[in-house]
Amino acid sequence: MSTGAGTGRATARTKVLVTGAGSGIGEGIAMVLAERGWQVAVNDIDGDAAARVANRLGGVSVPGDVGADPAGIVNRAATLLGGLDALVNNAGIHRRAPLASVTPEQLDDVYRVNLRAVVLASQAALAHFAVHGSGSIVNLSSIAAVTPQMDVGMYTAAKAGVSAFTQQASVEWGALGVRVNAVAPGMTRTAMAEAVYADPVLHERRRGMVPVGRIGTPRDIGTAVAFLLSTDASYVSGQTLVVDGGFTQTLIGLLPHPGAASS
Ligand SMILES: NC(=O)c1ccc[n+]([C@@H]2O[C@H](COP(=O)([O-])OP(=O)(O)OC[C@H]3O[C@@H](n4cnc5c(N)ncnc54)[C@H](O)[C@@H]3O)[C@@H](O)[C@H]2O)c1
């Protein structure tokens, strides 16, 4: 089988669906994969955005809500591409609210898109991977899965669920030739967080907290996803790769120490 789960710098054209790829991190992932020879199906709930990105990278557009019809989106992508070798479950949403007052609707919205769709789309992809006897899945988790922040409702729990699902699926689907991994982005400049980064003062303060000295870009996440989908990662499964410029390693450094400035 020549296609396998694809190569990072592919010589053979391989076929991948990226959900929520009409903008932000998903668009960055789709662009990097296209540059490396993948045939890309671009899904987004915003059909115009999906079409724009698909046109730009020479892929196919699969508009639709992964919260409503994840299996249908996977099957349409496979039909349009003529098969499927890999799936990137990227689409994700926030419903910001204090945990004490988060509504059942907010819980359901976040669960449906951020976790339920990941499981159901992955299940649907298995049937297409079975044609070759191999496949690869990358799910978008978050540093929030292990480092909670205030007032994000169900988001933290759903992303922890994504990482746990990644581990579980790697165990159950390895024998099918399917690797399952996750990427946990840190601070990445997209529409999801633009209210923060549009403020130059906040941007600078956050940038200064990242050891590598900058806020992440969608391409930073795209290259990590491309690695996990590639044959370079053919013995990597069940892992969540944190891509945050070292930010989550800085916690103990934030503690006051003797001799440190008091402010
Ligand atoms: N930006 C960050 O700092 C950051 C950090 C950690 C994790 N993440 C995760 O990375 C992923 C992408 O985040 P982003 O920052 O690019 O978000 P974004 O809000 O900027 O873009 C999300 C894209 O997904 C699409 N989308 C939303 N709901 C959808 C649905 N139901 N079906 C199909 N498409 C849908 C949107 O239209 C949009 O194009 C998400 O899973 C997010 O939780 C982001």
The ligand as an SDF file (V2000), in Angstrom:
LIG
                    3D

 44 48  0  0  0  0  0  0  0  0999 V2000
   -6.7610   29.7950   19.0820 N   0  0  0  0  0  0  0  0  0  0  0  0
   -6.2600   29.2530   20.1730 C   0  0  0  0  0  0  0  0  0  0  0  0
   -5.5380   29.9200   20.9400 O   0  0  0  0  0  0  0  0  0  0  0  0
   -6.5210   27.7870   20.4860 C   0  0  0  0  0  0  0  0  0  0  0  0
   -5.8460   27.2500   21.5840 C   0  0  0  0  0  0  0  0  0  0  0  0
   -6.0660   25.9110   21.9070 C   0  0  0  0  0  0  0  0  0  0  0  0
   -6.9180   25.1250   21.1420 C   0  0  0  0  0  0  0  0  0  0  0  0
   -7.5850   25.6700   20.0810 N   0  0  0  0  0  0  0  0  0  0  0  0
   -8.4620   24.7710   19.3150 C   0  0  0  0  0  0  0  0  0  0  0  0
   -8.0660   24.7730   17.9560 O   0  0  0  0  0  0  0  0  0  0  0  0
   -9.2120   24.5690   17.1230 C   0  0  0  0  0  0  0  0  0  0  0  0
   -9.3240   25.7160   16.1230 C   0  0  0  0  0  0  0  0  0  0  0  0
   -9.4150   26.9330   16.8700 O   0  0  0  0  0  0  0  0  0  0  0  0
   -9.3690   28.3780   16.1670 P   0  0  0  0  0  0  0  0  0  0  0  0
   -8.6740   29.2590   17.1210 O   0  0  0  0  0  0  0  0  0  0  0  0
   -8.9020   28.2660   14.7700 O   0  0  0  0  0  0  0  0  0  0  0  0
  -10.9350   28.7210   16.1980 O   0  0  0  0  0  0  0  0  0  0  0  0
  -11.7180   29.8300   15.3150 P   0  0  0  0  0  0  0  0  0  0  0  0
  -12.9710   30.1250   16.0840 O   0  0  0  0  0  0  0  0  0  0  0  0
  -10.8190   30.9700   14.9960 O   0  0  0  0  0  0  0  0  0  0  0  0
  -12.0620   29.0480   13.9740 O   0  0  0  0  0  0  0  0  0  0  0  0
  -12.8760   27.8920   14.0440 C   0  0  0  0  0  0  0  0  0  0  0  0
  -13.3680   27.5320   12.6500 C   0  0  0  0  0  0  0  0  0  0  0  0
  -14.2560   26.4040   12.8210 O   0  0  0  0  0  0  0  0  0  0  0  0
  -15.5030   26.7040   12.1940 C   0  0  0  0  0  0  0  0  0  0  0  0
  -16.5680   26.0210   12.9420 N   0  0  0  0  0  0  0  0  0  0  0  0
  -17.1000   26.3970   14.1330 C   0  0  0  0  0  0  0  0  0  0  0  0
  -18.0780   25.5340   14.4790 N   0  0  0  0  0  0  0  0  0  0  0  0
  -18.1460   24.6070   13.4950 C   0  0  0  0  0  0  0  0  0  0  0  0
  -18.9770   23.4850   13.2730 C   0  0  0  0  0  0  0  0  0  0  0  0
  -19.9490   23.1520   14.1550 N   0  0  0  0  0  0  0  0  0  0  0  0
  -18.7890   22.7380   12.1560 N   0  0  0  0  0  0  0  0  0  0  0  0
  -17.8330   23.0780   11.2570 C   0  0  0  0  0  0  0  0  0  0  0  0
  -17.0350   24.1490   11.3920 N   0  0  0  0  0  0  0  0  0  0  0  0
  -17.1970   24.9070   12.4990 C   0  0  0  0  0  0  0  0  0  0  0  0
  -15.6380   28.2160   12.2430 C   0  0  0  0  0  0  0  0  0  0  0  0
  -16.5410   28.7050   11.2550 O   0  0  0  0  0  0  0  0  0  0  0  0
  -14.2010   28.6640   12.0150 C   0  0  0  0  0  0  0  0  0  0  0  0
  -13.8880   28.7500   10.6290 O   0  0  0  0  0  0  0  0  0  0  0  0
  -10.4130   24.4750   18.0620 C   0  0  0  0  0  0  0  0  0  0  0  0
  -10.7020   23.1110   18.3290 O   0  0  0  0  0  0  0  0  0  0  0  0
   -9.9150   25.1810   19.3150 C   0  0  0  0  0  0  0  0  0  0  0  0
  -10.6110   24.7540   20.4570 O   0  0  0  0  0  0  0  0  0  0  0  0
   -7.4060   26.9890   19.7470 C   0  0  0  0  0  0  0  0  0  0  0  0
  1  2  1  0
  2  3  2  0
  2  4  1  0
  4  5  1  0
  4 44  2  0
  5  6  2  0
  6  7  1  0
  7  8  2  0
  8  9  1  0
  8 44  1  0
  9 10  1  0
  9 42  1  0
 10 11  1  0
 11 12  1  0
 11 40  1  0
 12 13  1  0
 13 14  1  0
 14 15  2  0
 14 16  1  0
 14 17  1  0
 17 18  1  0
 18 19  2  0
 18 20  1  0
 18 21  1  0
 21 22  1  0
 22 23  1  0
 23 24  1  0
 23 38  1  0
 24 25  1  0
 25 26  1  0
 25 36  1  0
 26 27  1  0
 26 35  1  0
 27 28  2  0
 28 29  1  0
 29 30  1  0
 29 35  2  0
 30 31  1  0
 30 32  2  0
 32 33  1  0
 33 34  2  0
 34 35  1  0
 36 37  1  0
 36 38  1  0
 38 39  1  0
 40 41  1  0
 40 42  1  0
 42 43  1  0
M  CHG  2   8   1  16  -1
M  END
$$$$
